[in-house]
């Protein structure tokens, strides 16, 4: 019994803190975020009905991370807490960001997205098939890196999935428990929508 209690106490003592993004802590309250940032007032957050989260596309166009200026900063909140910060930047700066993250967090876990996956994403984002000349510009594959500390995750994608031009990369910091909740909410909404369609046929 004593050993079990000691193991629980030890696990609690060793619990990791969520990642931070230039002083912004994943899991912090919106009120705390507002003390350090003026880019996303409450009125700027829009509710995503599918996930239940609130999202703000930051008005701060001068935001920099890892020495790189980012074109888009998306802040996601769930139940009054900051749970994800996603940054989009020029693909030309990809190696600069990757090297900075490796220096701070280690090599990370690498994976690849093959060309057919990239083509599918591009088709979904544009809503149409790509012409042959455009298809020829699609990369053969894209690298993805992940760093996790047990409670939060950093994900670096060589190509931003929402950009069918493949000119941008994406870096996201997310709170694991919240991301799981958001995905569950999204899945439940999809199930309800699918069930509704099925009952009408």
Protein Blocks (a to p, Z undefined) as FASTA:
>chain_A
ZZmmmmmmmmmmmpccdddeehiaghiafklmmmmpcklgfklpccdfknopacdddfbl
kbceehiacfbdcdddeehiafbdcddddfklmmmmmmmmmmmnonbjaddddfklmmmm
mmmmnopacdfklmmmpcfbdcdddddehjaccdddfbafklmnopaccdddddfklmmm
mmmmmmmmmmmmmmmmmmmZZ
